Amino acid sequence: MDLSLILKRSELGALTTGDEFLLKSVSMNTMRLAREAKLKFDPQILVNQDDEAADRLFQAGRQLLLETGLYCTSSRRVIRFSERELDERLKCLPGQVTVGQGKELHTVRHRGVEDSAFPTIFGGPFNCDTDEATFVKFNEAYAREPLIDILFFPGYLKELDGILIRPGSGLSTRAAILYGRYAREAVMRAGRPDMPIAGHAVMALNEIACSSEEWGLRSTDPRAMVLISELQVDDVTLTRLVYYKSIGAPIYMSFTPLIGGYGGGPEGTAITAVASVIASTLLGGDFVHIGPQHIKLRVQTNQHSLWLSSIVNQAIARNSQMIITTSHTTAGRPGSLQFALEFSALAIASVISGSNQSGPRPAEPLGNNQNSPLMCRLFAEVGRATTRIDRAKANEIVLALYQEYKDHLDLATSPRGKTFNELYDLNTLEPSEEHYATYQEARAKLLALGLPLD
Amino acid sequence: MSNESEIFQKLAQSIWDFDPDAAAAAAKEALAAGIAPARAVEEGFSPAIRELGDKFDRMEVFLPELVMAAGAMKAGVNVFEEAMKKAGGSLANKGVVVLGTVEGDIHDIGKTIVGAMLSSAGYKVVDLGVEISVPRFLEAADEAKADIIAASALLSTTMLRQKDLVEFLTSRGKKEKYIVIVGGAPVTQEWADKIGADAYARDAQQAIKVLDGLMATRRA
């Protein structure tokens, strides 16, 4: 679908308020469609086993998008899509997109349910706050991990020269430029100069300042933009979209379906999620990132998020060639065993259902650099191992993992973990003995549960 | 007495039905029956909306129900406020809160939940919406004769505006006039302490608890 048509509709579509769109259009239609689709969350089936339910979900999501459209919060207008536009776009999707350059050329593919192909690993700091002194080493340590295909969201520089950065300011433009430079330097230092970098430099329009074929993020690097929950877009995203499409950059659309939000419970939110994936693709997203968020718990590894991720990925995988990746945010923080158990549960539920992998990250980092490349290695290993099991086994393992951490999802009391600076030797960029032992302990637990890790 | 009970029931039912017209009609009926507005709110609207809040906490109802119930209650409370105003008084509340998401941040869901729950707890809430500039917070607080300014930020990059808000209030000599409470996913008690905010709340329930305490101290 031509982007200019979408832009035109964002200026000429029906005027409405955000409240009306969310309450009268999204919520009401979702409630009705959820009843009609007869979806039911079952706490014993966190990995969906029912193909027909996944297919009904896909149809409900498609119908929701046709009935509600997408709301532009900046112009307050509704961008509507016709059935023909939607079907034609879905029909002609290539099912694969190539990113990166040279030896690091990588093809991200549409995956099926119980697919034996390895998922693409988008791995990196995942937008956790970082500082200028650590940025390059932090990202270099990720780029040294061979199982990571695409360096993922190298981290926000929160301050420069001791000054907190205001979004949209000159200082934030400088931060975006440094982000591009430092991210490229990090992959060069790791011996992977052409490694693709999925970028999201700052939360403002001047994010595009990180772009440079010579020193920053290139036109072969995926560039991220965000849909607002539920089914909303704004001028910042539309502007980024226009620019990044004009330079030919792969478009990484992301959104967080909010369980308990305007979609209602997990069943309704699954419908808004499918609608959002299709909307993201109509906007020109080459791959779409789902962050299955929970309004109360604020982490993506609770039982509702696990189920939602599984069934939404299956709905997309079975009914289209759209390329999906799932983000992973946890209550436990890096350095704790719980961090590993949580992201493993979501990775298994998602990968078996047709997803690629993005993350992982603590939902609430405590300070700068709170993430771990070693844990991302395990994340990738879990994804690969999941390609060797079926859905029934996946459900068994996910349930067992969930039992281990379900009583510790409160962010106020969940394990506080450690920062990269504490978990790694910053001279050698090797994990500490203690951190490596946690990695081994997590692997042993997963092997004992029957996950065939290499 | 039975007439009063029926009216309280109608007030409550309008909340459970998310029906602003029914809430306004029930409020008018309460006034016509000579029920004091404060009592009508306390015995009619509040139990129903508290029950919904509890259900939301247990994830038995979701955001749309919460927002629609708060909208219905607002329609009813407006009727009482108008009546009190005409009589030269005002409807008692626990405090007036000016609430918004800071400039540069378009996330409204967390802020909306806090607003709905504070209303249900007896606060008068002026919800300014999203992308609210620092001067606008103060202007609105002055206009509403507020007790509390509540500023939400969902992004670690926009938290800075909460610091700006405290600085701005200080520079205008208004810091002591208002209780400033901050919240949002990346916001912590440490951040609130660092920037000199009066309070931090992780979620809506905590916001009610913290503000109840601070308002009790202020009014003591």
Chai-1 contact restraints between the chains, C-beta under 6 A:
chainA,res_idxA,chainB,res_idxB,connection_type,confidence,min_distance_angstrom,max_distance_angstrom,comment,restraint_id
A,L23,B,P64,contact,1.0,0.0,6.0,A-B,restraint_1
A,S27,B,P64,contact,1.0,0.0,6.0,A-B,restraint_2
A,D129,B,S156,contact,1.0,0.0,6.0,A-B,restraint_3
A,L164,B,L160,contact,1.0,0.0,6.0,A-B,restraint_4
A,R166,B,L160,contact,1.0,0.0,6.0,A-B,restraint_5
A,P167,B,G104,contact,1.0,0.0,6.0,A-B,restraint_6
A,P167,B,T157,contact,1.0,0.0,6.0,A-B,restraint_7
A,M203,B,L155,contact,1.0,0.0,6.0,A-B,restraint_8
A,M203,B,T157,contact,1.0,0.0,6.0,A-B,restraint_9
A,G260,B,M59,contact,1.0,0.0,6.0,A-B,restraint_10
A,G260,B,F62,contact,1.0,0.0,6.0,A-B,restraint_11
A,G261,B,L63,contact,1.0,0.0,6.0,A-B,restraint_12
A,G261,B,I109,contact,1.0,0.0,6.0,A-B,restraint_13
A,Y262,B,L63,contact,1.0,0.0,6.0,A-B,restraint_14
A,Y262,B,P64,contact,1.0,0.0,6.0,A-B,restraint_15
A,G264,B,F62,contact,1.0,0.0,6.0,A-B,restraint_16
